[in-house]
Amino acid sequence: MTTALRRVIFVIVIVTIWEVISKLGFFPTFMFPPLVIPNDPGGVTVLKTLFSGIISGQIITATGITLGRLLIGFSIAIVLGLTFGFLIAKYKWVDDTLGFFVTALQSIPSIVWFPLAIVWFGLGNTAILFIVAIGATWTMTVNASTGFKNVPKIYLNAAETLGSSGLHLARTVIFPASLPHIISGLRVAWAFAWRAIMAGELLGSTGGLGYLLDMGRSLQAMDLVLSIMIIIGIIGTIIDNFVFLRIERKVSERFGLGR
């Protein structure tokens, strides 16, 4: 049985279990809406709400807003993470100070920063971008510094013997040799950025998927909430499997680490 077939069967089983529970009436329909088959003629279902939101453009617009914010915040996190990681790996005093501090900051959930973000930037895009960047930067920093620290010494010695130094050494030796760790860091940081932006948009935003989630909660429209959760899951799965996982496999194969 292929992996794709197993996944399809698993999804069908989950949907079937959900439909059975919704039909048994243990929970009110607004709390546990059916996914596919309405309990009453013309009743709501999650898929009906999902398709209606897509056709009307509401979900597509919200998805575009969220992805735009996410890409900007994630790009900031990549730049900061690579910079901090390189400094931590290169200078012992930075490792003893900033490296220690980053380890402590990594354990703080992104949502904890939101009160500070509101005070510093107010409710709006800037606060959300701050939450996204802060949520992904520390993971990126840790992975990048680990990659830079684990560059084989023989690579550095050979490059320096041939006259390489400074930016040329970093660009041609250190960075390529650190790619497996950096790609893994990107993959994990992307997941943290997703979680951070959902938290940020839930607590204060105009537009975006998090805004629709909060609207569904306020209206007790669990069909809308579940629709947005499905969109988030699909986008996250697509990005992880068709972007980061493929890049990670190619880099691993390039360095002789492929399975």
N, C-alpha and C positions, 0 to 999 in steps of 0.2 A: 504494500500500500504506500503510495507516494505521500510526501509531506503535505502537499496541497490538499489531497483528498482527506487526510486525517484532520486537517484544520477545518475543512468544510463540514465534515461530519460533526466535529466538536461544536461548531457554531450552531448547526441544526439542532443538536441535543440541547444546548443552552436555551435557544429560542423556544423549543418545545416545552421545556420545563417552565420557562417564564409564562408561556401561554396557558399552561395547565393551572398554574398557581393563580393567575389573574382570573380565570374562569371559575375557580372554586369559591371565590367570594370571601376569602379570609380578610382581604383588605378592600377599602373603598376604591373605586375605579380611579379617582383623581390621585390616589396614593400609589397605586400599582396598575398603571394602564397597560392594556395589551399591546404587544409589539406589532402584530400583523393583522389578526382577526378581531374586529370590534365586538364588544359584549352585547351591544344593541345596534340595530340598523342605523346607519349613519353616525355611529359613535366614533369617538376619537381613538386613534392608535398612534404609536410612536412613529411608525413609518409614514403614515398619512401626514402627520405634523412635519416630519422631516422633509418629505417631498414638497409639501405646500410652502415651507420656508425657503427651499431651494428655488422653486419656480417663481415665487414672489421676489426673490433676490435678497430677502432679509438675511438669510444665513450666509449667502455668498458674500454680501457686503461686510457682515460681521467678521467672517473668516479672513477677508482681505485686510481689514483693520488690525486684527490680532496678529496675523503673520507679518504685517509691516512693522508693528511694534516689536515683535519677537526678533526679527532679523536685525533691526537696529541695535537692540539691547544685546543680542548674542554676538554681534560683530564687535561691540565695545568690550564684551567679556573676553573674546578671543585675543584682542590686542593687549588688554591689560594682563590676561593670564600668561601669554607668551613672554611679555616683558618681565613680569614679576618672576616667572619660572626661570628665565635666563639669568636674572640677577641673583636669585637664590642659589642656582647651581654654580655660578662663577665666583661669587664672593662669600667667604665663610662668615663674615660679620653680618651680611644680609640674611644668610641662612639662619644664623643664631637669633636674629631679631625679627625680621619680616616673616621668615619661614615658620617660626614658632607662632607668630601672630596669626598667620593664614590658617594654620592647623586649628587654632581656637575658633576663628571666624567660620570655618567650614562646618562646624557643628551647630551653628545658629541657623534656624529655618529662615527662609526668605521673608515669610510673612511677618516675622518679628521686626523687620526693618521698616515696615509700612508706616507706623506712627512717626518715625523720624522723617520718612520720605514726605509725608503730608506736611509736617512742620517746615521742612526745608524747601520743598518745591510746590506745595499745595496739591489739590486734587486735579489731576490731569495727566497728560502724556509723559511729562518729565518724571513724575513720581513713579509711573509704571515702568518706564525705561530704567530707572534707577533700581527698582526691585528686580527686574530681569537681569540686569548686568551684575548686580551683587549676588544673585542666586547662582550664576554660572561661572563667575570669575574665579572663585576660590578652588572649585573642582578643576578648572582648566589650569590654574597655577600649580596645583599639586602634581597633576599628571605631566605637565610640561617640565617642571623642575626634576621630576623623577627620570624623564627621558633624557634630559640634558646631562644629569649626573651619571647616567649609565652608558654614556658613549664610551666604547672601548678605548683605553689609553693608547693602544697601538695605533689607532686611527689618527689621534691627535699628534702623536710623535712623528708618524710618517708624514703628515701634512706639514707640520712645522719644519721638518727636515728639508722638505721641498720648497720652503719659503712662504708657506701660507700663514696668515695671521689676521687678527682683527675680524672685520666684517667678512672678508673672503673665507676665513676659516669657519666662521659661523654659518655662512651661506652654503658652502660646498661640503662640509664635513659634519659639523655638530647638528644642524637642523635635519639633514637627510637621515642621519643615524638615529635621531630621536623620533622620527615620524610614527613608528608603531605606538609609542606612548601618547604622542600628541593626538593621533586619530582616535584612540580610545578615550582620551580626555574630551575631545569634541563631542563624541557620542554621548558620554555621560552628562556633559555640560548642557547639551541640547535638551536632554530630559529634564534637568533641573530648571532650565529656562522656561520650558513649557509649564511646569508646575508654578513657577514664580509669576508668570504673566496671568495665569488663571486666577491666582490669589489677588494680584493687583487689580485686575479688571472686575473681580467680584466686589471688592471693597470700595472702589471708586473709579469709574470711567464712564465715558460716553461712547457707545458703540463697542464692538468687539464681542467675542463669544462669551467672555465672562459676564458682560453686561446682560446678554440674553439669558444666561444661567440665573442671574440674580432676578431678572424680570419673571422668569418661570417660577422661581421660588416665591416671589411676592404674590403672584397670581395663583399659586398652588397648581400650576400646570406642569405636572411631572412628565407629561408627554413631550413638552418643549425641553425640559431639563435633560431627559434621556436622549432626545434628538441631538442636542449639543454635545453630550458626552460621547455619542457615537461618532460625530464629526471629529472631535478631538482625538479619539482613539484611532480613527482611520488615518488622519493626517500624521499622527505620531508614528504609526506603524509604517506608513509609506516612506516617510523621511528616514526612519531608522533602517529599514530593510533595503531600500533602493538607493540610498545615498551613503550613509555612514557605514553600514555593514559591508557594502560592496567596496568602498574605499579601504576599509580596514582589511578585508580579505586580500585585495590587490597589494597593499603595502606589506602584509604579512608574507605573501608569496614572494614578493620582491626581495625580502630579507631572509627568505628560507624558513619562515615560520608557519607557512600554510599547512593545513592538514591534508 
